[in-house]
Structure formats: C-alpha cells, structure tokens
Amino acid sequence: MEIVFSVTQEADGGYVAECLSHDIFTQGDTWEQLRANVQEAVAGYFFDQPKPKAIRLHLVRDEMLACGLNFRAT
C-alpha cells in the first residue's frame, strides 16, 4: 500500500501535509522536518495496523496569474 500526502507551503515558509486517504495531518518548518514529521505521524496512525510500503509527498503550488486581456469591439 502507498499513501499520498498533499503538501502546501505556507506564507511563513513552513509546510503543511495532509494525507489524501487517511486522517493524518502534520507540518514542518523545513522540508526535512516535514519529512520526519510525516514518517512519525504515519507510524503513529498505523501503530496497530500494517504500515504502508511507501509514502508519497506531492508538493502543490497554488499560483494565480493576472490576465491582461484587452477586447476590442469590431
């Protein structure tokens, strides 16, 4: 079994991770800290169950672009 976390970067520079298939959430000030916290959170969640064979971190970047479209009447 593989589980996937959606990871977003906060405005202050930290990261937040949310598992897409289980109720697991964690955060970290750095990417390295987030990775360690995800592993710890997964181990805690699955303490009495078979653990996943892989954890995928999917970094999501939400960016909005302004469109400077000019329409001319013809």
Order of alpha helices (4+ residues) and beta strands (2+ residues): beta-beta-beta-alpha-beta
